[in-house]
Amino acid sequence: MNDLKDRIALVTGASRGIGAGIALALARSGASVAVNYRERADAAQQVCADIRALGRNALAVQADVSVAAEVSRLVADVERELGPIEILVNNAGIAIPRKLEDITESEWDLVLNINVKSMFLVTQAVIGGMRQRKWGRIINLSSVAAQTGGAVGAHYASSKAAMIGFTHSCANAYVKEGITANAIAPALIETDMVTANQNASPALIPMGHFGAVDDVASVAVMLATNSYMTGQTISVNGGWYLT
Ligand code: NAP
C-alpha cells in the first residue's frame, strides 16, 4: 500500500503501544514518520529503525507534549528534518486508575494536561501549515471512557470526552480547507497502559479478549487516507459500546 507515499506524519507518544503501532502502519502505507516520545529513547529509536527498514524516513524526537515550549521545538525539528507535518496523530496519553474520591488535584491536572492540553498545543502548532497547503489529517486517540466512563476514572474519562469535543470543533472549523479531524475510541488494547490497570479485565469486553495495537492502527491509516470522513469517532472496542 502506498496511499500515503511522500506524506509526513507526526505521532505523539509513539515509542510503544498504540502510537508505535500507528507509526509503523502509516510508514507501511508510504508515510515518513516522526516518532515523539517522553522518556523511552531506546524504544523510540527501535520504532524508527523498523520504519527505516520499510524504506521510509523516520525521526525520533523527545518532547513532553503537554509543555508549549517543547511542542514548538518538536514541530520545528520535525519540519526541518522531514518536512511539513500533514498527518497529526494526537496519541500521547496517560492513565492513573483512581476512584473519584482518591483523585488528587495534581493527578487531575497531570491527566488533563497530558491527554488534552497536548492535543491543543500540537494541533495549534501544525494547523497553520495544513491550512496553507489545504491538506491535513488530524487523528485524536479518545477512548471508550468518553462513552461509558471506562475503567480508569473520572479524570481520564473527562479528558477523553474533551478530545471528542475538540475533534468536532476542528472538523467544523476546517471542513472547507481539505483538513479532516476524527477520533478513535479504543478499548481495551493490550498495551502497558492496560496491563498496568487492575480494573482493565477482558471480562469487560463482550468479545472476551483484549484488542491488538494493529486493530487501532488500521483505523488510523483509514482515517489518514480517507478524504470525506470528518468529525467522527470510530469505536474499536470488542463490542463494549455500540454506536
Ligand atoms: P502506553 O502504552 O502507556 O504508551 C503511552 C505513550 O505515550 C508512550 O509512548 C509514552 O512515551 C507517551 N507519552 C506519555 N506521556 C507523554 C508526554 N507527556 N509527552 C510525550 N509522550 C508521552 O499507552 P497506549 O495504551 O498505547 O495508549 C495510547 C493512547 O491511546 C493514549 O492516549 C490512551 O489514552 C489511548 N487509549 C488506549 C487504550 C488502550 O486500551 N490501550 C484505550 C483507549 C484509549 P514513553 O514511552 O517515552 O513514556
Residues whose N, C-alpha, C, O or C-beta is under 5 A from the ligand:
A	BS01	NAP	G13 A14 S15 R16 G17 I18 G19 Y37 R38 E39 R40 A63 D64 V65 S66 N91 A92 G93 I114 L141 S142 S143 V144 P186 A187 L188 I189 T191 D192 M193 V194
